[in-house]
Amino acid sequence: MITSIIGLLTIVLVSQYLGAIGKGEQSIFLFNTVLLLLIATLVGNTTLIYLTPRHKFSDIFFPSFWWTIASLGTLFIAFYLLDIPIITYPKQLFLITLMAAMSETNTNILIGKERIKESNILKLISPTASILYIIILILLNQFSSVSHYINSLLIGYFLSLGYGIFLLRDEYKGLQLGKMFDLNMFKTLFSLGFIKQLGNLSQQLNARMSFYLIALYSTNEALGVFSNGISLTESTLLFSSSLALVQYSRLSNCKDETYSKSITLLLTKTNILLSALALVVLSLLPESFYTLVFGAEFSQVKQIIQLLFLGVLLLNATTTFTQYFASKGNFHIATIASTIGLIPTLVLGILLIPHYGITGAAISTTLSYTIIFMIEYYYFLRFSNTKIKDLLPQKQDLTYIKTLVKTFKNPS
């Protein structure tokens, strides 16, 4: 909830003070950061949650660390020499990604140890520090360019990295230098991480490839409007993503298949209900509300939200299936689903965006999310031996939720 509020406030402030064009520039920079982060954490993503209970800290930390340094260093040199126009503020971009990657490694290890509360606090550090910096600049009448937003990210991720190291200080103190270059562990992390991250990369491209297409066929102003629409709908994913991480952490440490199936179904129903309620509210708010909050240039935000409604609702449901497979070390199903879902994003995006602009982008994104859900749901039914009717609400769900909450509060 706190992360969602901070994210929404950041969108509002950037939109109000930098306008639709500035919001478009900020969106491209942020997406570039996300793509680089996916590459930098190819050997250090959420597969660490799966591996942390099974290996020592030194075994999994060093391969992740060296990959992050090597991959970002190589990409920085390549982008610097090629001078790609869409890569703005390259020095800040790579520094932010470096700190974000290392902070994500710390977060995933904490989750793998089931230190969920600490990992949640860690994840709040960066957005909180970032928004406070922006607010201070606004009060001083100094928030006037995208570079100020980028500086807020630098501060946020620096503090997040520092606090993450503090939380895992005993693990860092106990690092075994003899494990600094463990080729076998690197191969294990790479093989698992590559499949997992390929799926994440496809998923991000499903959501954000339209950004590049809009920038190519339209304007930064249109991109700013579409960015706000998709960010608002995807804010409903924050709850399901948080639940999914708890689910992943718990199921990675559990061998009871009945329990795994039950909790996945329960969380799926919960995600659908809560995200549907949130999306209905966003869809029913008047157009004047969005122009009041973001500015007169953002009148089409409501239309984008309505077009994305079904796709984002199904994407919320998909998160639990993804974590169910991941907790069993099966990362390729989500990758297959996301990769196939990328096809309509590219094909329809190229066909629709030049003629229908951000409306075409929203339609192609919704279709992509729908296809991803259908594929993952099919495999979940197949692997868990459940039936379609099991996804319907049942009377015992409420009782099971109460029992589940007690279990999480008292793991013993």
MIKOL-731241 format. One record per residue: x, y, z of N, C-alpha, C in turn; residue in one letter. Coordinates in pm, whole numbers, m for minus. Example, Ala and Ser with C-alpha at 12.3 -4.5 7.8 and 13.67 -1.06 7.14 Angstrom:
# MIKOL-731241
nX;nY;nZ;caX;caY;caZ;cX;cY;cZ;code
1319;m569;780;1230;m450;780;1320;m330;780;a
1285;m225;708;1367;m106;714;1290;3;787;s
//
This chain:
# MIKOL-731241
nX;nY;nZ;caX;caY;caZ;cX;cY;cZ;code
82;m120;0;0;0;0;86;126;0;m
190;124;84;277;241;91;351;262;m41;i
402;152;m96;472;160;m224;380;211;m334;t
256;165;m332;158;207;m431;131;357;m422;s
115;405;m299;89;548;m277;207;633;m323;i
328;587;m288;448;661;m328;462;664;m480;i
436;549;m544;444;541;m690;345;635;m756;g
221;638;m703;119;725;m758;156;872;m739;l
208;904;m622;247;1042;m594;360;1087;m686;l
455;995;m713;565;1028;m804;513;1057;m945;t
419;973;m991;359;995;m1123;290;1131;m1130;i
216;1164;m1024;144;1292;m1020;240;1410;m1025;v
344;1405;m941;437;1517;m934;515;1536;m1064;l
563;1424;m1121;636;1434;m1248;545;1488;m1358;v
421;1442;m1361;326;1487;m1463;293;1634;m1448;s
267;1676;m1325;227;1814;m1300;341;1913;m1326;q
462;1877;m1286;572;1973;m1292;658;1961;m1418;y
656;1844;m1482;736;1826;m1604;649;1814;m1729;l
518;1798;m1712;427;1789;m1826;433;1655;m1896;g
351;1639;m2000;343;1512;m2072;475;1478;m2141;a
543;1579;m2195;671;1554;m2263;776;1506;m2163;i
784;1574;m2049;879;1533;m1945;847;1396;m1891;g
716;1366;m1877;675;1234;m1830;714;1127;m1931;k
707;1159;m2060;750;1064;m2162;899;1036;m2154;g
979;1141;m2134;1124;1124;m2121;1158;1042;m1997;e
1087;1069;m1887;1109;994;m1764;1074;847;m1782;q
969;819;m1858;925;681;m1882;1030;602;m1960;s
1087;665;m2061;1191;598;m2141;1313;567;m2055;i
1355;665;m1973;1472;644;m1886;1445;530;m1789;f
1326;529;m1730;1292;426;m1632;1286;289;m1697;l
1232;282;m1819;1225;154;m1890;1364;104;m1927;f
1452;195;m1968;1590;156;m1997;1656;97;m1872;n
1626;156;m1756;1680;105;m1631;1630;m36;m1603;t
1501;m58;m1626;1442;m191;m1602;1505;m296;m1693;v
1524;m262;m1820;1583;m358;m1913;1727;m391;m1875;l
1804;m290;m1841;1942;m314;m1798;1946;m395;m1669;l
1851;m369;m1579;1846;m442;m1453;1818;m590;m1476;l
1735;m619;m1574;1707;m759;m1606;1832;m831;m1653;l
1915;m761;m1729;2041;m821;m1776;2140;m833;m1661;i
2149;m727;m1579;2246;m725;m1469;2216;m829;m1363;a
2089;m869;m1351;2051;m968;m1249;2019;m1104;m1312;t
2070;m1127;m1429;2049;m1257;m1493;2105;m1369;m1406;l
2216;m1340;m1335;2271;m1436;m1238;2253;m1375;m1099;v
2130;m1354;m1059;2105;m1294;m928;1963;m1243;m915;g
1872;m1303;m985;1733;m1260;m978;1659;m1340;m871;n
1528;m1358;m888;1451;m1426;m785;1482;m1575;m773;t
1566;m1628;m863;1610;m1766;m844;1692;m1778;m715;t
1745;m1665;m666;1817;m1667;m539;1726;m1706;m424;l
1597;m1674;m436;1501;m1712;m332;1494;m1864;m324;i
1495;m1926;m441;1490;m2073;m448;1620;m2135;m397;y
1735;m2071;m425;1865;m2129;m394;1914;m2096;m252;l
1866;m1986;m193;1916;m1943;m62;1899;m2050;46;t
1785;m2118;56;1774;m2221;160;1863;m2342;134;p
1916;m2353;14;1988;m2474;m27;2140;m2454;m34;r
2187;m2328;m26;2331;m2300;m41;2376;m2191;56;h
2507;m2184;78;2564;m2081;163;2565;m1946;89;k
2570;m1840;168;2565;m1704;114;2678;m1680;14;f
2800;m1722;48;2915;m1701;m41;2896;m1769;m176;s
2832;m1886;m172;2814;m1964;m295;2731;m1889;m398;d
2628;m1817;m352;2537;m1752;m446;2565;m1603;m464;i
2636;m1542;m368;2661;m1398;m379;2765;m1366;m485;f
2880;m1434;m480;2990;m1399;m570;2955;m1412;m718;f
2891;m1521;m762;2854;m1529;m904;2760;m1414;m946;p
2665;m1379;m858;2573;m1269;m888;2647;m1137;m899;s
2739;m1114;m806;2814;m988;m802;2902;m971;m926;f
2977;m1075;m960;3068;m1064;m1073;2993;m1050;m1205;w
2880;m1118;m1217;2800;m1102;m1339;2748;m959;m1353;w
2700;m902;m1244;2649;m765;m1247;2756;m668;m1294;t
2876;m679;m1236;2985;m589;m1273;3025;m608;m1420;i
3042;m733;m1461;3089;m762;m1596;2986;m722;m1702;a
2859;m756;m1680;2756;m728;m1780;2732;m578;m1796;s
2723;m506;m1684;2699;m362;m1693;2820;m289;m1750;l
2940;m336;m1714;3061;m274;m1769;3067;m289;m1920;g
3036;m409;m1968;3038;m435;m2112;2933;m352;m2185;t
2811;m347;m2130;2703;m272;m2194;2731;m122;m2193;l
2792;m73;m2085;2822;70;m2079;2920;109;m2189;f
3023;29;m2206;3122;58;m2310;3057;53;m2448;i
2973;m48;m2470;2906;m64;m2600;2813;54;m2629;a
2731;93;m2532;2637;204;m2553;2710;338;m2567;f
2821;351;m2494;2898;476;m2499;2960;493;m2638;y
3010;383;m2694;3072;389;m2826;2969;405;m2937;l
2852;341;m2922;2749;346;m3025;2669;477;m3021;l
2665;540;m2903;2594;668;m2887;2449;657;m2937;d
2372;565;m2877;2232;542;m2915;2146;655;m2858;i
2069;725;m2941;1990;841;m2895;1891;810;m2785;p
1834;689;m2787;1730;656;m2690;1789;627;m2551;i
1922;609;m2543;1990;590;m2415;2030;728;m2362;i
1946;786;m2278;1973;918;m2221;2040;906;m2085;t
2121;1006;m2050;2193;1009;m1922;2263;875;m1895;y
2352;831;m1984;2410;695;m1972;2487;670;m1842;p
2564;768;m1794;2642;747;m1671;2550;722;m1552;k
2449;808;m1538;2354;791;m1428;2274;662;m1444;q
2241;629;m1568;2163;508;m1597;2236;384;m1547;l
2364;373;m1576;2438;253;m1538;2470;251;m1389;f
2492;367;m1329;2518;371;m1184;2393;331;m1107;l
2278;382;m1149;2151;347;m1084;2125;198;m1098;i
2148;144;m1218;2124;1;m1242;2216;m85;m1157;t
2341;m43;m1141;2437;m118;m1059;2389;m127;m915;l
2349;m13;m858;2303;m13;m719;2171;m88;m704;m
2083;m74;m804;1955;m144;m800;1974;m295;m807;a
2069;m341;m890;2095;m484;m905;2147;m544;m776;a
2242;m476;m713;2298;m527;m588;2194;m523;m476;m
2110;m420;m476;2004;m411;m376;1901;m521;m396;s
1873;m554;m522;1778;m662;m552;1834;m797;m506;e
1964;m816;m522;2026;m939;m473;2006;m953;m323;t
2028;m844;m250;2007;m846;m104;1862;m878;m70;n
1770;m817;m143;1627;m839;m117;1588;m984;m139;t
1634;m1043;m248;1598;m1181;m280;1655;m1280;m178;n
1775;m1252;m129;1834;m1339;m28;1757;m1330;103;i
1713;m1210;139;1631;m1194;259;1500;m1270;247;l
1438;m1265;129;1313;m1338;107;1337;m1488;113;i
1450;m1532;55;1484;m1674;61;1503;m1724;202;g
1541;m1634;293;1554;m1669;434;1423;m1649;510;k
1317;m1612;436;1184;m1584;492;1188;m1467;590;e
1279;m1374;567;1283;m1249;644;1204;m1144;566;r
1073;m1171;556;986;m1093;469;971;m949;515;i
954;m928;645;934;m792;696;1056;m704;665;k
1175;m761;684;1297;m684;657;1311;m654;508;e
1275;m751;425;1284;m728;280;1184;m622;236;s
1067;m618;300;967;m515;267;1017;m376;305;n
1078;m366;422;1133;m237;465;1242;m193;368;i
1327;m288;328;1435;m257;233;1379;m204;102;l
1271;m265;55;1212;m223;m73;1147;m85;m64;k
1117;m41;58;1056;91;76;1159;204;80;l
1284;169;109;1387;271;126;1403;358;2;i
1422;296;m114;1448;370;m236;1333;462;m278;s
1209;411;m292;1101;501;m333;1073;611;m232;p
1089;580;m102;1064;681;1;1165;795;m8;t
1294;759;m16;1398;861;m26;1383;942;m154;a
1346;874;m263;1330;940;m392;1219;1044;m389;s
1103;1007;m335;990;1099;m333;1016;1215;m238;i
1085;1191;m127;1118;1299;m35;1209;1401;m101;l
1306;1353;m179;1397;1443;m251;1320;1530;m350;y
1225;1467;m423;1145;1540;m521;1060;1646;m452;i
999;1610;m339;914;1704;m265;996;1824;m216;i
1118;1796;m167;1205;1905;m121;1238;1999;m235;i
1270;1944;m353;1299;2028;m469;1177;2111;m509;l
1059;2053;m500;937;2127;m535;915;2242;m437;i
936;2216;m309;920;2321;m208;1021;2434;m230;l
1137;2398;m283;1241;2498;m311;1227;2557;m452;l
1121;2514;m524;1097;2563;m661;1209;2523;m756;n
1265;2402;m738;1380;2358;m816;1354;2235;m902;q
1234;2177;m893;1205;2055;m968;1154;2093;m1107;f
1246;2092;m1204;1209;2145;m1336;1258;2062;m1454;s
1329;1950;m1428;1377;1869;m1540;1389;1723;m1500;s
1401;1637;m1600;1411;1493;m1576;1539;1460;m1498;v
1641;1541;m1514;1767;1517;m1442;1746;1521;m1291;s
1653;1604;m1244;1624;1609;m1101;1559;1479;m1054;h
1473;1423;m1138;1412;1293;m1106;1519;1185;m1100;y
1613;1188;m1193;1721;1089;m1197;1807;1099;m1072;i
1834;1220;m1026;1911;1237;m902;1838;1175;m783;n
1705;1183;m784;1628;1123;m674;1645;971;m674;s
1655;911;m792;1678;767;m801;1817;730;m748;l
1915;812;m782;2051;787;m735;2057;784;m582;l
1993;881;m521;1992;888;m374;1917;769;m316;i
1800;738;m373;1719;629;m321;1788;495;m326;g
1849;463;m440;1914;332;m453;2043;323;m373;y
2110;436;m354;2231;436;m270;2195;399;m126;f
2089;461;m74;2046;431;63;1993;288;74;l
1924;242;m29;1871;106;m29;1984;3;m25;s
2087;26;m105;2201;m65;m108;2270;m70;27;l
2289;47;86;2355;52;216;2278;m21;325;g
2146;m3;325;2064;m67;428;2057;m218;406;y
2057;m262;280;2056;m404;250;2182;m473;301;g
2295;m408;282;2422;m462;332;2418;m469;485;i
2358;m368;547;2346;m367;694;2261;m485;743;f
2149;m510;676;2062;m620;718;2131;m756;705;l
2217;m769;605;2289;m895;582;2435;m884;627;l
2459;m800;724;2597;m773;766;2669;m898;814;r
2598;m988;884;2663;m1110;931;2704;m1198;814;d
2618;m1204;712;2649;m1283;593;2768;m1224;518;e
2771;m1089;506;2882;m1024;436;3013;m1040;513;y
3006;m1036;645;3126;m1055;726;3181;m1197;709;k
3089;m1292;685;3130;m1431;674;3160;m1477;532;g
3173;m1382;439;3203;m1419;300;3335;m1497;292;l
3330;m1608;222;3449;m1692;206;3515;m1659;74;q
3633;m1596;82;3702;m1553;m40;3740;m1670;m129;l
3749;m1789;m70;3781;m1907;m150;3670;m1944;m246;g
3548;m1891;m221;3433;m1919;m308;3411;m1807;m409;k
3513;m1719;m424;3496;m1601;m508;3474;m1638;m655;m
3533;m1746;m701;3517;m1789;m840;3478;m1937;m844;f
3353;m1962;m815;3300;m2098;m817;3228;m2119;m950;d
3298;m2183;m1043;3245;m2199;m1179;3119;m2284;m1182;l
3114;m2389;m1102;2997;m2477;m1101;2872;m2404;m1053;n
2888;m2325;m946;2774;m2249;m895;2731;m2143;m996;m
2828;m2083;m1064;2795;m1983;m1166;2711;m2048;m1277;f
2749;m2169;m1317;2674;m2238;m1421;2531;m2267;m1375;k
2517;m2306;m1247;2384;m2334;m1193;2298;m2208;m1192;t
2355;m2099;m1140;2283;m1973;m1134;2249;m1921;m1273;l
2344;m1937;m1364;2322;m1887;m1500;2211;m1967;m1571;f
2215;m2100;m1555;2115;m2183;m1623;1975;m2155;m1571;s
1962;m2141;m1439;1831;m2109;m1382;1793;m1964;m1411;l
1890;m1875;m1391;1863;m1733;m1407;1832;m1694;m1550;g
1897;m1757;m1645;1875;m1723;m1786;1731;m1750;m1826;f
1682;m1868;m1788;1544;m1904;m1824;1446;m1810;m1754;i
1471;m1787;m1623;1383;m1700;m1545;1384;m1558;m1600;k
1502;m1505;m1628;1513;m1367;m1670;1466;m1346;m1813;q
1479;m1449;m1896;1426;m1439;m2032;1275;m1418;m2026;l
1211;m1488;m1931;1067;m1468;m1912;1036;m1328;m1862;g
1116;m1279;m1767;1096;m1143;m1715;1117;m1039;m1825;n
1221;m1063;m1907;1249;m970;m2016;1133;m966;m2115;l
1080;m1084;m2149;966;m1090;m2239;845;m1020;m2178;s
826;m1041;m2046;714;m979;m1977;725;m827;m1979;q
845;m776;m1953;865;m631;m1956;846;m575;m2096;q
892;m648;m2196;874;m602;m2334;726;m605;m2373;l
652;m702;m2319;508;m705;m2343;443;m577;m2295;n
489;m530;m2179;429;m411;m2120;487;m282;m2176;a
615;m286;m2216;683;m161;m2247;734;m146;m2390;r
725;m251;m2472;766;m236;m2611;685;m127;m2679;m
561;m112;m2635;476;m5;m2689;537;133;m2665;s
615;147;m2558;680;276;m2530;769;317;m2647;f
852;222;m2690;943;252;m2800;866;277;m2930;y
761;198;m2951;681;214;m3073;607;348;m3074;l
556;389;m2959;490;519;m2950;590;631;m2973;i
709;616;m2913;813;717;m2933;855;724;m3080;a
849;608;m3149;890;603;m3290;783;659;m3381;l
656;621;m3358;548;658;m3449;467;778;m3402;y
485;820;m3276;405;931;m3225;497;1033;m3158;s
459;1080;m3038;537;1184;m2971;563;1147;m2825;t
656;1217;m2762;682;1198;m2619;561;1237;m2536;n
482;1331;m2587;361;1372;m2516;261;1256;m2508;e
240;1186;m2621;152;1069;m2623;208;959;m2534;a
340;943;m2534;404;843;m2450;380;873;m2303;l
386;1001;m2266;360;1039;m2128;220;1003;m2083;g
122;1023;m2170;m18;989;m2139;m33;838;m2124;v
19;761;m2219;8;615;m2214;81;560;m2092;f
195;618;m2062;273;575;m1946;194;589;m1818;s
123;699;m1802;43;718;m1682;m72;618;m1674;n
m136;592;m1788;m246;497;m1791;m201;357;m1752;g
m91;313;m1810;m44;177;m1782;16;168;m1641;i
75;276;m1592;130;276;m1455;19;266;m1351;s
m90;336;m1375;m202;331;m1280;m264;193;m1275;l
m287;132;m1392;m345;m3;m1392;m248;m104;m1330;t
m121;m89;m1359;m22;m183;m1306;5;m162;m1158;e
m40;m49;m1102;m27;m29;m958;m107;m135;m883;s
m209;m191;m948;m286;m299;m886;m204;m427;m876;t
m94;m435;m950;m7;m553;m944;80;m556;m819;l
93;m441;m753;181;m435;m637;136;m530;m527;l
5;m537;m508;m46;m627;m403;m22;m773;m442;f
m57;m808;m565;m39;m946;m609;109;m985;m612;s
194;m890;m650;339;m918;m653;393;m941;m512;s
343;m864;m416;386;m882;m278;342;m1017;m225;s
217;m1053;m253;168;m1185;m212;248;m1296;m280;l
281;m1273;m406;352;m1376;m483;490;m1403;m425;a
558;m1299;m376;690;m1318;m318;682;m1399;m189;l
578;m1372;m108;559;m1451;13;528;m1595;m25;v
444;m1612;m126;409;m1745;m176;534;m1819;m224;q
618;m1751;m302;740;m1811;m356;834;m1854;m244;y
849;m1764;m145;938;m1794;m33;889;m1915;44;s
757;m1920;70;701;m2030;148;707;m2162;71;r
664;m2161;m54;658;m2284;m132;798;m2338;m166;l
898;m2247;m173;1035;m2292;m199;1088;m2375;m83;s
1029;m2353;36;1071;m2426;155;969;m2535;193;n
878;m2568;101;771;m2664;131;770;m2777;29;c
745;m2899;76;739;m3016;m13;598;m3076;m19;k
503;m3010;47;365;m3059;51;291;m3006;m72;d
265;m3092;m170;202;m3050;m294;58;m3004;m273;e
m13;m3067;m181;m151;m3027;m153;m155;m2885;m99;t
m64;m2855;m9;m53;m2720;47;m17;m2621;m63;y
78;m2655;m148;121;m2567;m257;6;m2534;m351;s
m71;m2636;m385;m185;m2615;m474;m292;m2529;m408;k
m321;m2557;m282;m426;m2484;m211;m394;m2336;m196;s
m270;m2307;m155;m233;m2167;m134;m227;m2091;m266;i
m188;m2158;m373;m184;m2093;m505;m325;m2056;m551;t
m419;m2148;m535;m558;m2121;m573;m616;m2009;m488;l
m588;m2012;m359;m642;m1910;m270;m589;m1772;m304;l
m459;m1762;m326;m399;m1633;m358;m444;m1583;m495;l
m469;m1676;m587;m519;m1636;m719;m656;m1571;m706;t
m743;m1633;m629;m877;m1577;m607;m868;m1440;m538;k
m780;m1431;m440;m763;m1304;m368;m713;m1195;m462;t
m616;m1229;m545;m562;m1132;m641;m669;m1083;m737;n
m748;m1174;m790;m852;m1138;m886;m954;m1044;m821;i
m996;m1077;m700;m1097;m996;m631;m1046;m855;m602;l
m928;m847;m541;m877;m716;m501;m838;m630;m621;l
m776;m692;m722;m737;m614;m840;m859;m569;m918;s
m964;m652;m922;m1087;m614;m992;m1150;m493;m926;a
m1155;m492;m794;m1211;m379;m721;m1132;m251;m750;l
m1000;m262;m748;m916;m145;m774;m933;m95;m917;a
m938;m186;m1012;m951;m148;m1153;m1088;m87;m1182;l
m1192;m136;m1115;m1326;m79;m1132;m1327;67;m1086;v
m1265;92;m972;m1257;230;m921;m1184;320;m1019;v
m1068;274;m1069;m990;353;m1164;m1067;379;m1293;l
m1147;279;m1336;m1222;292;m1460;m1342;386;m1448;s
m1398;394;m1328;m1519;475;m1308;m1491;620;m1273;l
m1369;649;m1233;m1335;789;m1203;m1353;875;m1328;l
m1410;994;m1314;m1434;1079;m1431;m1305;1128;m1496;p
m1314;1161;m1623;m1198;1212;m1697;m1142;1338;m1633;e
m1233;1418;m1577;m1192;1544;m1513;m1100;1518;m1393;s
m1117;1401;m1330;m1031;1367;m1216;m886;1354;m1261;f
m866;1286;m1373;m730;1263;m1421;m664;1391;m1473;y
m743;1478;m1533;m686;1606;m1578;m655;1695;m1458;t
m734;1681;m1352;m709;1759;m1230;m580;1713;m1163;l
m563;1580;m1159;m448;1523;m1089;m318;1538;m1169;v
m324;1506;m1300;m203;1503;m1381;m182;1629;m1465;f
m290;1695;m1502;m279;1811;m1589;m369;1795;m1711;g
m393;1905;m1780;m487;1905;m1893;m444;1816;m2007;a
m314;1786;m2018;m262;1705;m2129;m296;1556;m2114;e
m349;1516;m1998;m367;1373;m1969;m513;1331;m1971;f
m592;1388;m2058;m736;1358;m2062;m766;1215;m2109;s
m675;1151;m2182;m700;1017;m2236;m661;904;m2140;q
m616;939;m2021;m571;836;m1926;m684;739;m1892;v
m806;791;m1871;m919;703;m1836;m945;602;m1946;k
m941;643;m2071;m964;553;m2184;m860;441;m2186;q
m734;475;m2159;m627;375;m2157;m652;274;m2046;i
m693;320;m1929;m721;231;m1816;m832;133;m1851;i
m938;181;m1914;m1051;94;m1950;m1009;m11;m2053;q
m925;25;m2146;m879;m70;m2247;m785;m175;m2188;l
m714;m139;m2082;m619;m230;m2019;m682;m315;m1909;l
m808;m288;m1876;m875;m351;m1760;m861;m503;m1761;f
m910;m568;m1864;m912;m715;m1868;m771;m772;m1865;l
m682;m715;m1944;m545;m768;m1951;m474;m762;m1818;g
m484;m648;m1748;m415;m633;m1620;m480;m721;m1513;v
m612;m738;m1519;m681;m827;m1426;m626;m969;m1438;l
m614;m1017;m1560;m562;m1152;m1584;m414;m1162;m1549;l
m340;m1053;m1568;m199;m1054;m1533;m181;m1067;m1383;l
m271;m1005;m1305;m268;m1021;m1160;m283;m1167;m1121;n
m375;m1236;m1188;m397;m1378;m1159;m277;m1462;m1199;a
m210;m1423;m1305;m97;m1501;m1356;20;m1505;m1259;t
36;m1401;m1177;153;m1394;m1087;162;m1515;m995;t
48;m1564;m947;53;m1679;m855;92;m1807;m927;t
48;m1823;m1051;88;m1941;m1127;238;m1939;m1153;f
290;m1822;m1185;433;m1807;m1211;516;m1849;m1090;t
475;m1803;m971;550;m1836;m850;534;m1983;m813;q
419;m2041;m843;398;m2184;m818;500;m2267;m896;y
516;m2234;m1025;613;m2307;m1107;756;m2278;m1061;f
784;m2151;m1028;919;m2112;m989;962;m2180;m860;a
868;m2197;m765;902;m2259;m638;947;m2404;m655;s
914;m2463;m769;955;m2600;m799;1078;m2604;m891;k
1137;m2485;m911;1254;m2477;m998;1218;m2485;m1145;g
1088;m2468;m1177;1040;m2477;m1315;1014;m2336;m1367;n
1115;m2279;m1432;1105;m2139;m1476;1068;m2124;m1624;f
1070;m2234;m1698;1055;m2220;m1843;910;m2197;m1886;h
813;m2237;m1803;674;m2220;m1843;638;m2071;m1854;i
676;m1994;m1753;649;m1850;m1757;724;m1784;m1872;a
843;m1835;m1899;922;m1781;m2010;854;m1807;m2144;t
804;m1928;m2161;733;m1964;m2284;610;m1877;m2302;i
533;m1861;m2194;410;m1782;m2200;439;m1636;m2236;a
539;m1578;m2170;573;m1437;m2196;628;m1418;m2337;s
707;m1514;m2383;765;m1502;m2517;657;m1510;m2624;t
564;m1603;m2606;451;m1612;m2702;366;m1487;m2694;i
346;m1436;m2573;267;m1313;m2556;331;m1192;m2620;g
462;m1199;m2643;531;m1087;m2706;496;m1072;m2853;l
450;m1181;m2914;416;m1177;m3057;306;m1076;m3089;i
190;m1082;m3019;88;m981;m3048;131;m840;m3010;p
218;m828;m2910;268;m695;m2873;342;m632;m2990;t
428;m711;m3054;506;m660;m3167;422;m643;m3293;l
349;m750;m3329;274;m749;m3455;162;m645;m3452;v
77;m655;m3350;m34;m560;m3342;15;m419;m3312;l
124;m409;m3234;179;m276;m3205;222;m205;m3331;g
292;m277;m3417;339;m218;m3543;222;m185;m3635;i
117;m268;m3630;1;m246;m3717;m93;m136;m3665;l
m113;m134;m3532;m214;m45;m3475;m163;92;m3432;l
m44;97;m3372;5;223;m3315;22;334;m3419;i
76;306;m3539;88;415;m3638;m47;476;m3676;p
m157;398;m3668;m289;447;m3709;m376;491;m3591;h
m366;420;m3477;m454;447;m3365;m382;498;m3241;y
m251;515;m3251;m176;574;m3141;m181;492;m3014;g
m203;562;m2901;m199;494;m2771;m317;401;m2751;i
m426;420;m2824;m539;326;m2818;m495;190;m2874;t
m426;191;m2986;m373;68;m3043;m273;1;m2952;g
m192;81;m2882;m94;25;m2788;m164;m47;m2673;a
m272;11;m2623;m346;m50;m2512;m412;m181;m2555;a
m467;m184;m2676;m532;m306;m2726;m432;m420;m2741;i
m316;m392;m2799;m214;m496;m2819;m160;m547;m2686;s
m147;m458;m2587;m98;m497;m2455;m198;m588;m2385;t
m328;m554;m2393;m432;m636;m2330;m436;m776;m2390;t
m428;m786;m2520;m428;m917;m2585;m307;m999;m2542;l
m194;m936;m2531;m72;m1005;m2488;m88;m1062;m2348;s
m139;m982;m2254;m159;m1029;m2116;m259;m1144;m2110;y
m362;m1138;m2194;m464;m1243;m2197;m404;m1376;m2242;t
m321;m1372;m2344;m256;m1493;m2395;m164;m1553;m2290;i
m89;m1468;m2219;2;m1515;m2114;m76;m1589;m2005;i
m188;m1530;m1963;m272;m1594;m1860;m321;m1730;m1906;f
m371;m1739;m2026;m428;m1863;m2077;m324;m1975;m2080;m
m203;m1942;m2120;m98;m2044;m2127;m57;m2092;m1988;i
m33;m1998;m1896;10;m2038;m1762;m100;m2111;m1687;e
m225;m2067;m1706;m337;m2134;m1639;m353;m2277;m1689;y
m334;m2295;m1818;m343;m2430;m1876;m240;m2522;m1811;y
m116;m2474;m1798;m11;m2558;m1740;m33;m2580;m1591;y
m90;m2481;m1522;m119;m2499;m1379;m224;m2609;m1359;f
m329;m2606;m1440;m431;m2710;m1432;m371;m2848;m1459;l
m281;m2851;m1552;m220;m2978;m1592;m126;m3032;m1485;r
m42;m2946;m1426;58;m2993;m1330;1;m3014;m1191;f
m103;m2939;m1154;m156;m2949;m1018;m278;m3040;m1008;s
m323;m3091;m1124;m441;m3178;m1127;m565;m3113;m1068;n
m580;m2985;m1091;m700;m2912;m1047;m794;m2895;m1166;t
m912;m2846;m1136;m1013;m2824;m1239;m1048;m2676;m1246;k
m1109;m2636;m1355;m1143;m2496;m1375;m1233;m2446;m1262;i
m1325;m2530;m1215;m1419;m2488;m1111;m1349;m2457;m978;k
m1227;m2511;m959;m1153;m2487;m835;m1114;m2340;m818;d
m1115;m2267;m929;m1079;m2126;m922;m1197;m2038;m880;l
m1316;m2097;m874;m1434;m2023;m830;m1432;m2009;m677;l
m1485;m1898;m622;m1488;m1878;m477;m1564;m1989;m407;p
m1513;m2033;m292;m1576;m2138;m214;m1590;m2092;m68;q
m1684;m2154;5;m1713;m2110;142;m1593;m2125;234;k
m1516;m2232;213;m1404;m2258;303;m1285;m2167;280;q
m1289;m2085;174;m1175;m1997;145;m1149;m1899;259;d
m1257;m1841;315;m1241;m1742;422;m1177;m1805;545;l
m1223;m1925;579;m1167;m1996;694;m1020;m2028;671;t
m988;m2068;548;m849;m2102;516;m759;m1979;520;y
m814;m1863;481;m736;m1740;487;m699;m1708;631;i
m795;m1724;722;m768;m1696;864;m660;m1789;917;k
m668;m1916;880;m567;m2014;922;m430;m1980;865;t
m431;m1935;740;m306;m1902;671;m237;m1783;737;l
m317;m1682;773;m262;m1563;840;m197;m1602;972;v
m263;m1688;1047;m205;m1735;1174;m74;m1809;1152;k
m71;m1889;1043;49;m1966;1011;166;m1874;979;t
138;m1768;898;245;m1674;864;296;m1598;985;f
204;m1568;1080;245;m1494;1199;323;m1583;1295;k
289;m1713;1296;355;m1806;1386;404;m1928;1308;n
515;m1912;1232;566;m2020;1146;595;m2149;1218;p
627;m2141;1348;660;m2262;1424;538;m2353;1440;s
//
